[in-house]
Every structure is written in structure tokens, then in C-alpha cells.
């Protein structure tokens, strides 16, 4: 979920991005996870609905930024961002965990009923950009 929010955050930074690449590597005592959004010069897709106009700057973080910030705080990661005309990049740096006995790389799964959202709620969330979850 946090990595999806990172992609959404990159998409907000660079709406013209045509594809995303991921790279993971170890640098000394850190694990580095890098996501790059690259624009190939094509026009971004037009929105199906009007984009809400922000009347004034609130200074508040978007929900995606809040999720990424919580992820960084929880896992002691540092988020670095950079941008040029043709690409935007987010890099997460984690401290390496040497004791792998207690390391878990999966989260618990939760079954969700197929009928939890009605067709009306799905269409309404698409139109109004409202999240029922």
C-alpha cells in the first residue's frame, strides 16, 4: 500500500509520466529502493471528470503523502525526491537488518466480502473522488 502511494505521489508530481521503474540495491549499511517516473513526451490522458480546484494553499499533506510518511517513520526510512523535465524520482533508504530471524516481509491478509461496495458506491467514488474504504 505504501509503495502504491509512492507511485501516486510521483504521478501527482509528474502527470505526464508514461512509465515507472523500480530498482533495489544495497549500499554499504543501507537498503535503497528507488522508483523513477519517466515521461516519453506524450500528452497525459485527459481526466474523465473535472479536477477539483483548490482555492487556497492549506499546507496539509495529501493522504498519499501521509501514508508514505507513516511508512518511513515505522521502518526508519528516509525519503529523497528529485525531479527534472523528463523524470521524477523517489528514493527510500532503509537501515539494513542483520538479524533475519525476526524479519517478516509480508503483512497479514484480510478477507473482504465481494458485496462490500454496491455498484452505486463504486460509480459515486469514481465521480466524486471519494473513498469509501
C-alpha positions in Angstrom: 0.0 0.0 0.0 2.8 2.4 0.9 4.6 1.8 -2.4 1.4 2.3 -4.3 1.0 5.7 -2.5 4.6 6.5 -3.5 3.7 5.9 -7.2 0.5 8.1 -6.8 2.7 10.8 -5.2 5.1 10.6 -8.2 2.1 10.8 -10.5 0.9 14.0 -8.8 4.4 15.4 -9.2 4.7 14.5 -12.8 1.3 13.9 -14.5 3.0 13.3 -17.9 4.8 10.2 -16.7 4.4 7.3 -19.1 6.1 4.5 -17.1 7.6 3.7 -13.8 10.7 1.7 -13.0 11.8 0.2 -9.7 15.4 -0.5 -8.6 16.5 -2.1 -5.3 20.1 -2.3 -4.2 22.4 -2.5 -1.1 24.7 0.4 -0.5 27.0 -0.2 2.5 24.7 -0.4 5.5 21.6 0.7 3.7 19.0 -0.9 1.5 17.9 1.5 -1.3 14.6 1.3 -3.1 14.3 3.7 -6.0 11.2 4.5 -8.1 11.6 6.6 -11.2 8.7 8.1 -13.3 9.8 8.8 -16.9 7.9 10.9 -19.4 8.3 10.0 -23.1 6.8 13.3 -24.3 3.3 12.0 -25.0 0.4 14.0 -23.7 -1.1 12.7 -20.4 -4.6 11.2 -20.5 -7.4 13.6 -20.0 -9.4 13.3 -16.9 -12.9 11.8 -17.2 -14.2 14.3 -14.7 -13.2 17.8 -13.8 -10.3 18.2 -11.3 -11.3 19.9 -8.1 -9.9 23.4 -7.9 -8.0 24.3 -4.8 -9.0 27.8 -3.7 -6.0 28.3 -1.4 -2.9 26.5 -0.2 -3.6 24.7 3.0 -0.1 23.3 3.6 -1.6 20.0 4.5 -0.2 16.7 3.2 -2.2 14.6 0.8 -3.4 11.2 2.0 -0.7 9.6 -0.1 2.0 11.7 1.5 0.7 10.8 4.9 0.8 7.1 4.2 4.4 7.3 2.9 5.4 9.5 5.9 3.9 6.9 8.3 5.7 4.1 6.4 9.0 6.0 6.7 8.5 6.6 10.4 7.6 3.0 11.1 10.5 1.4 9.2 13.1 4.1 9.9 13.4 5.0 6.2 14.4 8.3 4.6 12.6 9.6 1.6 14.6 11.5 -1.0 13.0 13.1 -4.1 14.3 14.7 -7.2 12.8 15.9 -10.5 13.9 17.0 -14.0 11.8 17.9 -17.0 11.6 14.3 -18.2 11.6 12.3 -15.0 10.9 12.3 -11.3 12.4 10.0 -8.7 11.7 8.9 -5.1 14.3 7.0 -3.2 13.7 5.2 0.1 16.8 4.4 2.2 16.4 1.8 5.0 18.9 0.7 7.6 19.9 -2.9 6.9 18.6 -5.5 9.3 21.3 -8.0 10.1 19.3 -10.4 12.3 16.9 -12.1 9.8 15.3 -14.5 12.3 12.7 -11.9 13.2 12.4 -10.4 9.8 8.9 -10.6 8.2 8.4 -9.4 4.6 4.6 -9.9 4.4 1.6 -8.5 6.0 -1.5 -10.3 7.3 -4.3 -10.9 4.8 -7.8 -9.9 5.4 -10.7 -11.4 3.5 -13.2 -8.8 2.2 -16.7 -9.8 1.2 -17.3 -9.4 -2.6 -20.5 -7.4 -2.0 -19.0 -4.9 0.4 -19.4 -2.0 -2.1 -22.5 -1.5 -4.2 -22.3 -0.6 -7.8 -23.7 2.8 -6.9 -20.8 3.4 -4.4 -18.2 2.4 -7.0 -19.6 4.9 -9.5 -20.0 7.6 -6.9 -16.5 7.2 -5.7 -15.2 7.4 -9.3 -17.2 10.6 -10.0 -16.6 12.4 -6.7 -13.1 11.0 -5.9 -14.5 9.9 -2.5 -13.0 6.8 -0.8 -15.5 4.5 1.0 -12.6 2.5 2.4 
